[in-house]
């Protein structure tokens, strides 16, 4: 069984993801092989909140060039976690609003 720290890799801090914080929707970069149940358990364990639902999407790596050399960034998985109404907010995101 994987640890919660191995499933939740990093928060996704973009303008679009910060709009969801008001609706208790938080966006994270997660492990490629993690499923929705594992993501929900990891968020509950790490932040002490109650998860209502999890939406995941596999993001393709972008094409990048450096001079003549060209390649793709790695593919990654994004999870949008929605908390329940009675749940508290995640403190990490509070300072960014």
trRosetta pair geometry for C-beta under 8 A, 3 or more apart (Angstrom, degrees):
i j d omega theta_ij theta_ji phi_ij phi_ji
2 6 4.6 -116 -177 80 106 128
2 7 5.7 117 116 -53 128 94
2 31 7.4 -84 174 20 164 164
2 34 7.6 -102 69 -96 155 95
2 38 6.9 40 57 -160 118 132
3 6 4.8 95 59 3 80 103
3 7 7.4 -152 96 -6 45 87
4 7 5.8 -60 -152 36 37 109
4 8 6.2 1 165 15 75 106
4 41 7.3 -127 -98 118 99 78
4 42 3.8 153 -140 -142 82 80
4 43 7.9 -178 -157 -37 115 25
4 45 4.5 -141 -73 81 153 129
4 46 5.0 -172 146 -51 137 98
5 8 6.9 -61 -127 58 28 83
5 46 7.5 128 -72 -94 63 120
6 31 6.3 21 146 -56 72 140
7 30 5.8 -7 166 -155 69 97
7 31 5.3 -83 -131 8 45 114
7 34 4.8 110 -146 -108 93 143
7 38 5.5 -151 -125 146 145 105
7 39 6.2 -163 160 -96 123 54
7 42 4.1 -134 76 -71 134 161
8 28 5.3 -44 -143 177 91 147
8 30 6.0 -39 -104 -106 44 81
8 39 7.3 109 -72 -141 83 72
8 42 5.0 176 -24 138 103 129
8 43 6.6 119 -72 -75 138 68
8 46 6.1 -74 37 -10 151 161
9 28 7.3 137 45 167 64 93
9 29 4.7 -63 70 103 109 94
9 30 6.1 166 5 -114 93 22
9 31 6.5 132 -42 -57 110 61
10 28 7.0 161 85 -161 36 72
10 29 4.5 8 56 43 85 116
11 26 7.3 -62 -134 179 103 100
11 27 7.0 93 -168 87 69 65
11 28 5.7 -55 -109 -106 48 69
11 29 7.5 32 95 9 0 82
11 92 6.6 -173 -44 124 153 134
11 93 7.1 -172 -153 -77 152 94
12 17 5.0 166 104 -68 96 167
12 27 4.1 -60 55 119 115 110
12 28 6.3 -165 -5 -103 89 13
12 29 5.8 118 -61 -41 92 82
12 78 6.2 22 -46 -136 154 109
13 17 6.6 -126 -125 73 20 129
13 18 7.1 42 -156 -58 63 102
13 96 6.6 -111 -136 -155 115 157
14 17 4.7 88 50 11 82 102
14 18 6.9 -147 88 -9 41 88
14 27 7.7 -34 30 74 97 150
15 18 5.9 -58 -150 33 29 111
15 19 7.2 36 152 -26 61 98
16 19 6.0 -48 -160 20 35 113
16 20 7.6 32 148 -16 60 101
17 20 5.8 -51 -163 28 44 114
17 21 7.7 61 143 -37 64 90
17 26 7.8 52 179 -157 102 39
17 27 4.0 -89 -136 26 124 138
18 21 5.6 -26 -161 -1 48 118
18 93 7.7 178 -122 -165 73 106
18 96 6.3 -118 -118 125 118 111
18 97 6.6 165 -172 -101 105 67
19 22 6.9 -46 -180 19 45 107
20 23 5.6 -68 -160 50 56 102
20 25 3.4 -74 173 79 114 110
20 26 7.0 -171 110 -66 113 26
20 27 6.7 92 57 -30 143 100
20 80 7.0 -80 -178 -153 168 112
21 24 7.5 34 -170 -86 36 23
21 25 7.0 -101 -69 62 27 60
21 26 6.7 56 -102 -88 73 72
21 89 7.7 60 -177 -152 90 117
21 93 5.1 -161 -123 151 132 134
21 96 7.8 161 -48 78 168 103
21 97 6.0 -135 93 -79 145 116
22 97 7.7 118 -63 -130 83 136
23 82 7.7 -38 128 -130 94 96
24 82 6.3 77 109 -161 87 62
24 83 4.2 -97 169 50 118 100
24 84 7.9 -83 139 56 153 18
24 85 7.7 -175 19 -99 161 38
24 87 7.0 118 -158 73 141 108
24 89 6.9 -122 -109 -104 86 77
25 80 5.7 4 -177 179 104 100
25 81 7.1 158 -155 78 53 43
25 82 5.1 -19 -100 -95 79 75
25 83 7.9 -149 -75 9 34 75
26 43 7.7 149 76 -142 128 135
26 80 7.4 159 79 -156 34 53
26 81 5.0 -22 63 61 87 96
26 83 7.4 44 1 -27 107 104
26 90 5.8 37 -85 19 156 143
26 93 6.2 -134 -116 -39 110 154
27 78 6.3 -5 -169 -175 100 105
27 79 7.2 161 -151 84 52 46
27 80 5.2 -21 -97 -101 78 72
27 81 7.7 178 -83 17 27 74
28 39 7.6 168 70 -157 129 111
28 43 7.4 -161 -8 -86 154 111
28 78 7.3 157 81 -157 41 59
28 79 5.2 -16 62 61 90 95
28 81 6.6 19 5 -7 111 115
29 76 5.9 -17 -153 163 105 132
29 77 7.3 117 -163 77 59 54
29 78 6.2 -40 -102 -102 55 65
29 79 8.0 145 -115 19 9 80
30 34 4.8 -93 154 57 116 142
30 39 5.5 -29 -121 -105 159 112
30 42 8.0 137 -129 64 113 151
30 56 7.3 -69 49 -123 137 111
30 77 5.2 -58 70 97 84 105
30 78 7.2 126 17 -129 87 15
30 79 4.7 34 -11 -7 134 121
31 34 4.2 102 65 -25 92 108
31 77 6.9 -1 97 48 25 126
32 58 7.6 58 -142 -123 83 100
32 75 7.1 76 -111 106 127 95
32 76 6.8 -108 -77 -138 91 42
32 77 5.1 149 -110 -14 48 117
34 38 4.8 -128 -159 88 87 128
34 39 5.5 102 146 -59 123 87
34 42 7.7 -33 -153 -5 140 145
34 77 6.9 -176 49 90 94 149
34 79 7.7 -57 99 -49 124 138
35 38 5.3 94 54 13 68 103
35 39 7.1 -130 102 -6 34 93
35 56 7.8 -120 -157 -7 39 161
36 39 5.7 -56 -147 37 32 112
36 40 6.3 34 156 -21 66 106
36 54 4.3 164 -155 82 91 122
36 55 8.0 12 -114 -85 117 16
36 56 6.0 -133 -79 -15 85 120
36 79 7.7 157 -115 -133 64 118
37 40 5.8 -53 -149 35 30 111
37 41 6.5 26 155 -14 64 107
38 41 5.9 -56 -146 39 31 109
38 42 6.2 32 156 -21 65 109
39 42 5.8 -57 -146 36 29 112
39 43 6.4 26 158 -17 65 106
39 54 5.1 136 89 -154 123 155
39 56 6.9 164 -11 -74 160 117
39 79 4.8 -152 -157 -145 153 165
39 81 6.8 -148 145 -82 110 111
40 43 6.1 -56 -148 36 28 107
40 44 6.4 26 156 -16 63 109
40 51 4.3 -159 -148 85 90 155
40 54 5.1 -122 -62 -31 93 133
40 81 7.2 156 -101 -130 62 109
41 44 5.8 -58 -148 39 31 111
41 45 6.2 28 156 -18 66 110
42 45 5.8 -58 -145 39 29 109
42 46 6.0 19 162 -13 67 112
43 46 6.1 -58 -136 42 27 104
43 47 5.8 -21 -180 25 65 115
43 49 6.7 -47 144 60 93 104
43 51 5.6 92 80 -69 125 128
43 54 8.0 168 8 -91 140 118
43 81 5.2 140 -85 -145 171 165
44 47 7.2 -76 -125 55 14 78
44 48 7.3 54 -177 -110 51 15
44 49 6.2 -117 -114 68 56 56
44 50 6.7 39 -114 -107 106 34
44 51 5.7 -96 -57 -9 98 105
45 48 8.0 5 -177 -64 14 50
47 90 5.0 -34 -155 -116 145 100
47 92 7.8 -90 -111 3 116 111
48 88 7.6 1 106 53 93 119
49 83 5.3 -51 160 -125 129 125
49 87 4.6 73 -167 -177 89 124
49 88 6.1 -122 -106 60 92 72
49 89 7.9 1 -103 -156 135 7
49 90 6.4 -67 -32 -70 147 83
50 83 6.4 98 77 -161 61 82
50 84 4.5 -24 101 18 112 122
50 86 7.0 13 45 78 139 88
50 87 4.3 -146 43 -83 86 119
51 54 6.5 10 172 -52 131 95
51 81 5.8 -64 -131 -168 111 106
51 82 7.3 98 -164 75 70 50
51 83 6.2 -69 -109 -107 44 55
51 84 7.3 83 124 -23 5 85
51 87 7.9 65 -59 -77 29 167
52 82 4.8 -57 62 107 107 95
52 83 6.1 86 -3 160 96 14
52 84 4.6 137 -62 -75 98 64
52 87 8.0 -136 -34 -1 92 135
53 81 7.9 178 93 -152 44 47
53 82 4.9 9 55 49 81 114
54 79 5.7 -15 -169 -169 103 110
54 80 7.3 151 -159 77 51 50
54 81 5.4 -13 -107 -106 81 70
54 82 7.5 -155 -74 22 36 74
55 79 7.0 152 80 -158 46 57
55 80 4.6 -10 61 57 100 101
55 82 7.7 50 -3 -14 96 104
56 77 6.1 0 -171 -179 108 107
56 78 6.9 157 -154 84 58 49
56 79 4.9 -22 -99 -101 80 78
56 80 7.8 -167 -77 20 33 67
57 77 7.3 165 84 -155 38 64
57 78 5.2 -14 61 61 87 97
57 80 7.9 28 2 -7 103 100
58 75 6.5 14 177 174 96 115
58 76 7.8 174 -156 96 59 29
58 77 5.4 -35 -105 -101 62 79
58 78 8.0 170 -96 20 15 73
59 75 6.6 168 87 -161 56 67
59 76 5.3 -13 60 68 105 75
59 77 6.9 170 13 -99 82 22
59 78 5.5 57 -27 -13 120 110
60 72 8.0 -59 166 -169 85 128
60 75 5.6 -36 -128 -111 39 96
61 72 4.4 102 101 161 119 96
61 73 3.7 -160 -165 81 103 66
61 74 5.1 162 -83 84 135 10
61 75 5.0 -92 -26 -62 91 51
61 76 7.4 91 -75 -6 79 80
62 72 7.0 172 86 -151 26 71
62 73 5.1 23 45 21 70 120
63 70 7.0 5 -175 -176 93 102
63 71 7.7 -177 -148 105 59 24
63 72 5.7 -41 -96 -98 54 75
64 70 7.3 174 92 -151 44 60
64 71 6.4 -19 63 70 83 67
64 72 7.1 128 18 -120 80 23
64 73 6.0 72 -10 -42 122 91
65 69 7.0 150 -158 87 60 52
65 70 4.7 -23 -104 -102 81 84
66 69 5.0 -15 67 69 86 103
66 70 7.8 175 25 -82 59 40
83 87 4.2 -117 171 75 113 141
83 89 7.7 178 48 -107 163 44
83 90 7.9 -176 -51 -29 144 94
84 87 4.5 106 58 -16 80 109
89 93 7.1 -111 168 66 103 105
89 94 6.1 101 121 -72 130 105
90 93 5.2 60 86 14 99 106
90 94 7.5 -165 95 -29 51 86
91 94 5.3 -44 -153 10 45 123
91 95 7.9 37 164 -16 67 92
92 95 7.6 -68 178 25 31 99
93 96 5.6 -66 -161 36 52 114
93 97 7.1 58 150 -37 78 96
94 97 6.5 -49 -161 11 36 110
